[in-house]
Amino acid sequence: MKIFIIDDDNLSLFLTENLLAFVDATHEIKTFLSGTAALELLQTNGKAAVPDIIFLDLNMPVMDGWDFLEALAPLEPSISERYRIYILTSSLNASDTAKSKEYALVSGLIHKPLKLEDVKILVSQ
């Protein structure tokens, strides 16, 4: 399974990556410190770069999670069946939960820190 983790916080990247590897060491995990870097890879490498799951932080500089989702919108018809996006956030703001439901590409919103039970459920789907 190919997984992208997009988060500007190195500690969050480390924890999420290691939790995923703990559940199944066969995962191919790529980490990105910005949505821009992940988007470039998706746009330039086409189908070869498409992951099964994207874990996306909302609050990042330059391109936040919402901007990343907007940038993916034109690609939605060709990618919506290919992968699932889960928003990872430390925000408890109810408006973030409501806004995440406006994006067909978003499969769910998970509050940080990611838990072992969450990973097991998401990866098994």
C-alpha positions, 0 to 999 in steps of 0.5 A, a space after each residue: 500500500 502506498 501512503 502519503 503523509 503531508 504535514 509541516 511538522 517533523 514530529 507529526 510526520 515521524 510519529 505517523 510514519 512510524 505508527 503506519 510502519 508498526 501496523 504493516 512494514 510493507 507500506 510504501 510511505 512518502 512524507 512531505 513537508 508541504 502540500 506543494 511538494 506532494 502536488 508536484 509529485 502527483 502532477 508530474 509522475 501521473 498514475 505512478 505517483 498515486 497513493 492509496 491513502 493521503 494523510 493531510 494536515 490542514 494548518 501548513 504555511 504556503 499551501 494549507 490542506 484546504 488549498 491542496 484539496 482545491 488544487 486537486 479538484 480539477 483532477 477529481 474525476 480521474 483520482 477519486 476512485 484511486 485513493 482516500 484522503 484523511 485530514 489529520 488535524 489538532 483543531 477541534 473547530 467544528 467548522 473544519 469537520 463541516 468543511 471537510 464534508 464539502 470535499 468528495 475526495 475527503 474520506 474522513 477527519 481524524 484528530 491528532 495524534 493518530 491512534 493505533 486503532 485508527 490506523 488499523 481501521 483505515 489501512 484495512 479498508 
